[in-house]
Amino acid sequence: MCPSRRDFMTRAVGAAAVATIPVTLSATTAAKESPAQDAIATLFKSLPGEVSFKIYAPAVNGKPEFLVASNSAKPMFCGSAFKSFVLCEILRQADSPNVTKTINTEQLTLDASVWSLNSSVMNPPNLIGKVSLRTALEAMIAHSDNTATDMCLKYVGPDKVRELVASTGLKSAVIPSSTRTFFGYLLGAKDYQSFSWEQLGAAANANMVNQPLNNVESMACSADDLVSYYSRALQGEFFKNQQTLSQFRQVLSTGDAIWGMPMPLGASCFLKGGTIDVPGFHAVCAPGGMLFDGRWVYFCLTINWTAAAEKDPTTVQAFAAAASRAMAMVKEGLAC
């Protein structure tokens, strides 16, 4: 989601100690029917830094709920995972039986006012003109395009997204005013709130001054809150019309983390992941929901860690493998 570590250079910090994973298990989970919760927790124990996860399947059709969680109340850097909130608020405002027509016909401006880093679809500064709201939403979720995200935030208003987050009781959720504002703050720009494309380009190789997880411009949420959000949003609590819920699910079904993690085959998956890689700080977050055999499972798996290297693919791959295996174990254990 966030810029390459080549874009931000800062002094190295040492790797964190191996995390310990205290695990919370549901008292109502029937051992003979549930996945091996201890085995799921063990998958993450050797990873560095801080790991937070929550996997929850509500009781249904006489089958008990399933819950395994660790460190799930702590706010963690979630990166582009916040973009699901933007999608939800835009669709909530467009909520109607004609929502598809609305997002297809609504046109957003693509120019220097919204260009941002890591935008493979909108490709700044080479593209300029008008883009449909649907195209921007899909680029934001499927490709984590930051220019598309800033187009959507400009259209809906970041404060409206924050109002949605607050109204749903997600006390730990923090979103930036724009991805460009976020980058400007990391770079220590005095005018980060009005940081221009030209300023961003000029400062892209400067040292990072502020940490990604901060109290000013950040992207953060706890696993508890993300699971709470998805358990309601994917069931249509924030929409009045089935057509809008269908659009919400359709866009999230293209989420980049579905195959990046990857999620279990045979399940319908809806999620928006997030990452950041800058020298000294790294994060991966994968929240969402999956459906199989009439059983919904809501989850959030996050890791934040420090590493001096510009890249740490070993940890990324280890976390992705652990997360993928955990979700496969849940599906195997809960499937009919």
HELIX and SHEET records of a PDB file:
HELIX    1   1 GLN A   37  THR A   42  1                                   6    
HELIX    2   2 GLY A   79  PHE A   82  5                                   4    
HELIX    3   3 LYS A   83  GLN A   93  1                                  11    
HELIX    4   4 VAL A   99  THR A  105  1                                   7    
HELIX    5   5 LEU A  133  ALA A  142  1                                  10    
HELIX    6   6 ASN A  146  VAL A  156  1                                  11    
HELIX    7   7 PRO A  158  SER A  167  1                                  10    
HELIX    8   8 THR A  179  LEU A  186  1                                   8    
HELIX    9   9 TYR A  192  SER A  194  5                                   3    
HELIX   10  10 TRP A  197  ALA A  203  1                                   7    
HELIX   11  11 ALA A  223  ALA A  233  1                                  11    
HELIX   12  12 GLN A  242  LEU A  252  1                                  11    
HELIX   13  13 ALA A  257  GLY A  260  1                                   4    
HELIX   14  14 PRO A  313  LEU A  334  1                                  22    
SHEET    1   A 6 THR A  24  LEU A  25  0                                        
SHEET    2   A 6 PHE A  66  SER A  70 -1                                        
SHEET    3   A 6 GLU A  50  ALA A  57 -1                                        
SHEET    4   A 6 ARG A 295  TRP A 305 -1                                        
SHEET    5   A 6 PHE A 281  PHE A 292 -1                                        
SHEET    6   A 6 SER A 268  LEU A 271 -1                                        
SHEET    1   B 6 THR A  24  LEU A  25  0                                        
SHEET    2   B 6 PHE A  66  SER A  70 -1                                        
SHEET    3   B 6 GLU A  50  ALA A  57 -1                                        
SHEET    4   B 6 ARG A 295  TRP A 305 -1                                        
SHEET    5   B 6 PHE A 281  PHE A 292 -1                                        
SHEET    6   B 6 GLY A 274  VAL A 278 -1                                        
SHEET    1   C 2 MET A  76  PHE A  77  0                                        
SHEET    2   C 2 ALA A 220  CYS A 221 -1                                        
SHEET    1   D 2 GLN A 107  LEU A 110  0                                        
SHEET    2   D 2 GLY A 129  SER A 132 -1                                        
END                                                                             
